[in-house]
Amino acid sequence: MGGLQVWLIGAAVLGTYLFAVLRTQQWGLGTRDNGSVAYPYLLEDVYDRSAYQKRGRWAVSGATPYLQEFSEYPQLTTWLMGLPYAFFDHGVERGTPYDTRDEARAFFVAAGIPKNEVELVFRRVTAFGLVYEPAALESGTDHPMAEAWRGLDTVPGIDREAAREHLLRLWRAYEKYYAELGRNYARYADIHHVLMAGLFALLLALVIANLRLLGAPPALALLLLLPGGLYFGFNRHDLPVTMLVALAVHLQLRGRYLAAGFALGFAVMTKWYPLVLVPLFLSHGYWSARLGVAAMSAQAALARQVLLPGIAAALVIVSVLAVTFVWHGGGVPAVTAVFEWHRSVRVPNHASLLVILTNPAAWGWWPESIRDNLSTWFQALALLPPLGLALLPLRSRARERPVYLALVVALQVAIYVQFPLTWYAGGAETGVIDDGGRFWLATSTRVVLLFAFQAVAAFGLVRALRMAPAPAPSTAAAAG
């Protein structure tokens, strides 16, 4: 099957999925005892996309990204989240709600309330679902606004009337904010899906082209359209970074190493994990130059194939961070905000290997009390394989296709079964998983399959190393 035929089949699948997700809203099957849907969100993941809608408001609210409109994502993804707002009448009022919040914060801090206590008050005042009822402020009940008001009783000398006005304005601003999010929810979701469908089609074309360069059948690109890939591709922000990595691979395979460095730099600023690929790209460029037909000397290969592409990637990263630095005067706090959040606030995902190994409901091999220490080791271990592989002269394009194919299909199915079939079906949207252990069973299956994939990859690595040719010293010296 030719590349064009594969792409047309893939485009038809993408068009069908897009049509289905646009025609339905939070589609699911079955009914629980309490009347809720038994298997919700079978086509779309509402949780993360709702976060994208909030993070992207900076583009129309006039906010400073990271400082006023929170985002836990790198810059390019945060900017892309604002793109859907350009395609519909969103009604977002500039300056809301963060201007009101910043004014209230400045007032209470100046009154002598510690910042952490101010944030606690704000969390009560700005909680989702609180209907604006000014009388609740002094109600004496357990209403969150009444608790926030009573929390100011111990502050000596505070202007009570001004404090009341700030709390009410803040409360009203956030009620309008949540109403706006609800009003724009479906329109933002639809545009997000359309944009992701376009990126998916582009990714499919790049993967087909890369498979041709590797001498592999273009039909393998259809693996992108298995259940897990479709679900996460349409609903998350993984397609932009995946497309950029595929573009970098394409440029690398065509010998355009400098352009590949630029593409990889953009990928890093979309999601950070492509950073671990940088050493591999530079290593591939170096050994391609050393072992190629017109072999270069070590010095020339380092300069042209390592130093220049590395500078290209670094230049993109620095430039993107510089935009964040100057945008609305964000400065160092805006540049470091996302790094600090991931360092001190971010917790591991429920399905991560770290949680599985420390959660007594899953494998529970280690106590939860050492999870933070294990997290540091896990982060270090994630960097070791690419750094180690970068030292090896790997240029082989051989693959164990049948076993890789079987494992990829199994992983894709396991990923979809794990999420959304068991995660949401177990009631995860309520914050409590109660599914008789099915989620952890699906998660464990996925992890075992991933380990099997890594074992097969390690076996293929050993074979490739044994088959790799050594540099020809005389040829390299002559080229130098």
CORHUFEN-V352237 format. One line per field, one symbol per residue. ss: DSSP state (H for helix, E for strand, C for the rest). psi: psi as a letter, one per 20 degrees, with the letter a starting at -180 (. if undefined). A space follows every 50 residues. Layout:
# CORHUFEN-V352237
ss = ???
psi = ???
This chain:
# CORHUFEN-V352237
ss = CCHHHHHHHHHHHHHHHHHHHHHCCCCCEEECCCCCEEECCCCCCHHHHH HHHHHCCHHHHCCCECCCECCCCCHHHHHHHCHHHHHCCCCCCCCCCHHH HHHHHHHHHHCCCCHHHHHHHHHHHCCCCCCCCHHHHHCCCCCHHHHHHH CCCCCCCCCHHHHHHHHHHHHHHHHHHHHHHHHHHHHHHHHHHHHHHHHH HHHHHHHHHHHHHCCCCHHHHHHHHCHHHHHHHHHCCCHHHHHHHHHHHH HHHCCCHHHHHHHHHHHHCCCHHHHHHHHHHHHHHHHHHHHCCCCCCHHH HHHHHHHHHHHHHHHHHHHHHHHHHHHHHCHHHHHHHHHHHHHHCCCCCC CCHHHHHHCCCCCCCCCHHHHHHHHHHHHHHHHHHHHHHCCCCCCCCCCC HHHHHHHHHHHHHHHHHHHHHHCCCCCHHHCCCCCCCHHHHHHHHHHHHH HHHHHHHHHHHHHHHHHCCCCCHHHHHHHC
psi = prgggghhgghggghggggghhirolpaqrprhjirpgnrlhhqohghhh gghghihhhiijqoqhhgoqpjqrghggghhighiijrnhkpppiqjhgg ghggghghghijpqhhhghgghhhhjqpioponhhigkhjajphhhghgh iihjopjqohghggggggggghghghghhgghhighgggghghgghgghg hggggggghhhghikqphhhhihhjrggggghghhalhgghgghghgggg hghjjmhghhggghghghjgqhhihiighgghgggghhhhjrgmprrggg ggghiggghghgghggghgghhghgiokkhbghhhighghghhigpqqqh jqhggghiphicglhqqhhjggghgghghghhhgghhghhiqmpjqjqqm gghggghgggggghghghoighghhjkhiiiponkkjhghghghgggghg hgghgghhghggghhhipqqqogggghhh.
